[in-house]
Amino acid sequence: MDWRTNILTTDEQVRELIAGTRRIAVLGIKPESHSAQPAFYVPKYMASAGFEIIPVPVYYPDVTEILGQPVYRSLSEVPGEIDMVNVFRRSSDIPKHSLEILTIKPASVWFQLGIRNDDYAEKFARAGIKVVQDMCLMVEHRTLFRQAAA
């Protein structure tokens, strides 16, 4: 199979991915004290839409719970299967997390709006992980699933 098919860019591909997703580990999530930032309100929206959100903040060592869920300090600490890793990290920080992502092998990795790393997107895609880059999960969910209902 051509690894490029794991790089998702069309509405249909993204809709199918989101529809098949239930558990989202949010790498770089921010706590409630940063509620005006996308790294908090996007996962909050997804939780309200019925997704299980697993908080994996990079900072905030004193925070033990976000959105009523226990915080994990690394992706590898998260029990069970992860459908999606939703990434709120700078593009240049992705290499720091790549080995862990490749080890846990989620079904998909979603780089939020403004986040793009073609080299690591290719590495993940070659490993069989579906990848979305430079898109907001909340915006795509609202757009694609509101259209589907209309």
Contacts in CASP RR format, 6 or more apart in sequence:
PFRMAT RR
TARGET T0000
AUTHOR 0000-0000-0000
METHOD contacts of the structure
MODEL  1
MDWRTNILTTDEQVRELIAGTRRIAVLGIKPESHSAQPAFYVPKYMASAG
FEIIPVPVYYPDVTEILGQPVYRSLSEVPGEIDMVNVFRRSSDIPKHSLE
ILTIKPASVWFQLGIRNDDYAEKFARAGIKVVQDMCLMVEHRTLFRQAAA
3 122 0 8 1.000
3 125 0 8 1.000
3 126 0 8 1.000
3 128 0 8 1.000
4 125 0 8 1.000
6 124 0 8 1.000
6 125 0 8 1.000
6 126 0 8 1.000
6 128 0 8 1.000
6 129 0 8 1.000
6 130 0 8 1.000
6 131 0 8 1.000
7 121 0 8 1.000
7 122 0 8 1.000
7 125 0 8 1.000
7 131 0 8 1.000
7 133 0 8 1.000
8 14 0 8 1.000
8 17 0 8 1.000
8 108 0 8 1.000
8 130 0 8 1.000
8 131 0 8 1.000
8 132 0 8 1.000
9 132 0 8 1.000
11 144 0 8 1.000
14 132 0 8 1.000
14 135 0 8 1.000
14 140 0 8 1.000
14 144 0 8 1.000
15 144 0 8 1.000
15 145 0 8 1.000
15 148 0 8 1.000
17 84 0 8 1.000
17 108 0 8 1.000
17 130 0 8 1.000
17 132 0 8 1.000
18 137 0 8 1.000
18 140 0 8 1.000
18 141 0 8 1.000
18 144 0 8 1.000
18 145 0 8 1.000
20 83 0 8 1.000
21 51 0 8 1.000
21 83 0 8 1.000
21 84 0 8 1.000
21 107 0 8 1.000
21 108 0 8 1.000
22 51 0 8 1.000
22 52 0 8 1.000
22 83 0 8 1.000
23 51 0 8 1.000
23 52 0 8 1.000
23 54 0 8 1.000
23 80 0 8 1.000
23 81 0 8 1.000
23 82 0 8 1.000
23 83 0 8 1.000
23 84 0 8 1.000
24 43 0 8 1.000
24 46 0 8 1.000
24 51 0 8 1.000
24 52 0 8 1.000
24 53 0 8 1.000
24 54 0 8 1.000
24 82 0 8 1.000
24 83 0 8 1.000
24 84 0 8 1.000
24 85 0 8 1.000
24 86 0 8 1.000
24 137 0 8 1.000
25 54 0 8 1.000
25 56 0 8 1.000
25 72 0 8 1.000
25 75 0 8 1.000
25 78 0 8 1.000
25 82 0 8 1.000
25 84 0 8 1.000
25 85 0 8 1.000
25 86 0 8 1.000
25 106 0 8 1.000
26 39 0 8 1.000
26 43 0 8 1.000
26 53 0 8 1.000
26 54 0 8 1.000
26 55 0 8 1.000
26 56 0 8 1.000
26 85 0 8 1.000
26 86 0 8 1.000
26 88 0 8 1.000
27 56 0 8 1.000
27 58 0 8 1.000
27 75 0 8 1.000
27 85 0 8 1.000
27 86 0 8 1.000
27 87 0 8 1.000
27 88 0 8 1.000
27 89 0 8 1.000
27 97 0 8 1.000
28 39 0 8 1.000
28 56 0 8 1.000
28 57 0 8 1.000
28 58 0 8 1.000
28 59 0 8 1.000
28 87 0 8 1.000
28 88 0 8 1.000
28 89 0 8 1.000
29 39 0 8 1.000
29 40 0 8 1.000
29 43 0 8 1.000
29 53 0 8 1.000
29 55 0 8 1.000
29 56 0 8 1.000
29 57 0 8 1.000
29 66 0 8 1.000
29 88 0 8 1.000
30 37 0 8 1.000
30 39 0 8 1.000
30 40 0 8 1.000
30 57 0 8 1.000
30 60 0 8 1.000
30 66 0 8 1.000
30 88 0 8 1.000
31 40 0 8 1.000
31 57 0 8 1.000
31 60 0 8 1.000
31 63 0 8 1.000
31 66 0 8 1.000
32 40 0 8 1.000
32 66 0 8 1.000
32 67 0 8 1.000
34 40 0 8 1.000
35 41 0 8 1.000
35 44 0 8 1.000
38 88 0 8 1.000
38 112 0 8 1.000
38 113 0 8 1.000
38 136 0 8 1.000
38 138 0 8 1.000
39 88 0 8 1.000
39 112 0 8 1.000
40 66 0 8 1.000
41 138 0 8 1.000
42 86 0 8 1.000
42 88 0 8 1.000
42 112 0 8 1.000
42 136 0 8 1.000
42 137 0 8 1.000
42 138 0 8 1.000
43 53 0 8 1.000
43 55 0 8 1.000
43 66 0 8 1.000
43 67 0 8 1.000
43 86 0 8 1.000
44 53 0 8 1.000
44 67 0 8 1.000
45 138 0 8 1.000
45 141 0 8 1.000
46 53 0 8 1.000
46 86 0 8 1.000
46 137 0 8 1.000
46 138 0 8 1.000
46 141 0 8 1.000
47 53 0 8 1.000
47 67 0 8 1.000
49 141 0 8 1.000
53 67 0 8 1.000
53 69 0 8 1.000
54 69 0 8 1.000
54 72 0 8 1.000
54 78 0 8 1.000
54 82 0 8 1.000
55 65 0 8 1.000
55 66 0 8 1.000
55 67 0 8 1.000
55 69 0 8 1.000
55 70 0 8 1.000
55 71 0 8 1.000
55 72 0 8 1.000
56 71 0 8 1.000
56 72 0 8 1.000
56 73 0 8 1.000
56 74 0 8 1.000
56 75 0 8 1.000
56 78 0 8 1.000
57 63 0 8 1.000
57 66 0 8 1.000
57 71 0 8 1.000
58 89 0 8 1.000
60 71 0 8 1.000
63 71 0 8 1.000
64 70 0 8 1.000
64 71 0 8 1.000
65 71 0 8 1.000
72 78 0 8 1.000
74 100 0 8 1.000
75 82 0 8 1.000
75 85 0 8 1.000
75 97 0 8 1.000
75 100 0 8 1.000
75 101 0 8 1.000
75 104 0 8 1.000
76 100 0 8 1.000
76 103 0 8 1.000
76 104 0 8 1.000
78 104 0 8 1.000
81 106 0 8 1.000
82 104 0 8 1.000
82 106 0 8 1.000
82 107 0 8 1.000
83 106 0 8 1.000
83 107 0 8 1.000
83 108 0 8 1.000
84 106 0 8 1.000
84 107 0 8 1.000
84 108 0 8 1.000
84 109 0 8 1.000
84 110 0 8 1.000
85 101 0 8 1.000
85 104 0 8 1.000
85 106 0 8 1.000
85 108 0 8 1.000
85 109 0 8 1.000
85 110 0 8 1.000
86 110 0 8 1.000
86 112 0 8 1.000
86 137 0 8 1.000
87 94 0 8 1.000
87 97 0 8 1.000
87 109 0 8 1.000
87 110 0 8 1.000
87 111 0 8 1.000
87 112 0 8 1.000
87 115 0 8 1.000
88 112 0 8 1.000
88 115 0 8 1.000
89 96 0 8 1.000
89 97 0 8 1.000
89 115 0 8 1.000
90 115 0 8 1.000
91 111 0 8 1.000
91 114 0 8 1.000
91 115 0 8 1.000
91 116 0 8 1.000
91 117 0 8 1.000
92 117 0 8 1.000
94 111 0 8 1.000
94 115 0 8 1.000
94 117 0 8 1.000
94 120 0 8 1.000
95 117 0 8 1.000
95 120 0 8 1.000
98 120 0 8 1.000
98 123 0 8 1.000
98 124 0 8 1.000
101 109 0 8 1.000
101 124 0 8 1.000
101 129 0 8 1.000
102 123 0 8 1.000
102 124 0 8 1.000
102 127 0 8 1.000
102 129 0 8 1.000
105 127 0 8 1.000
105 128 0 8 1.000
105 129 0 8 1.000
106 129 0 8 1.000
107 129 0 8 1.000
107 130 0 8 1.000
108 129 0 8 1.000
108 130 0 8 1.000
108 131 0 8 1.000
108 132 0 8 1.000
109 121 0 8 1.000
109 124 0 8 1.000
109 129 0 8 1.000
109 130 0 8 1.000
109 131 0 8 1.000
109 132 0 8 1.000
110 131 0 8 1.000
110 132 0 8 1.000
110 135 0 8 1.000
110 137 0 8 1.000
111 117 0 8 1.000
111 121 0 8 1.000
111 131 0 8 1.000
111 132 0 8 1.000
111 133 0 8 1.000
111 134 0 8 1.000
111 135 0 8 1.000
112 134 0 8 1.000
112 135 0 8 1.000
112 136 0 8 1.000
112 137 0 8 1.000
113 134 0 8 1.000
113 135 0 8 1.000
113 136 0 8 1.000
113 139 0 8 1.000
114 134 0 8 1.000
115 133 0 8 1.000
115 134 0 8 1.000
116 133 0 8 1.000
116 134 0 8 1.000
117 133 0 8 1.000
118 133 0 8 1.000
121 131 0 8 1.000
121 133 0 8 1.000
124 131 0 8 1.000
125 131 0 8 1.000
132 140 0 8 1.000
END
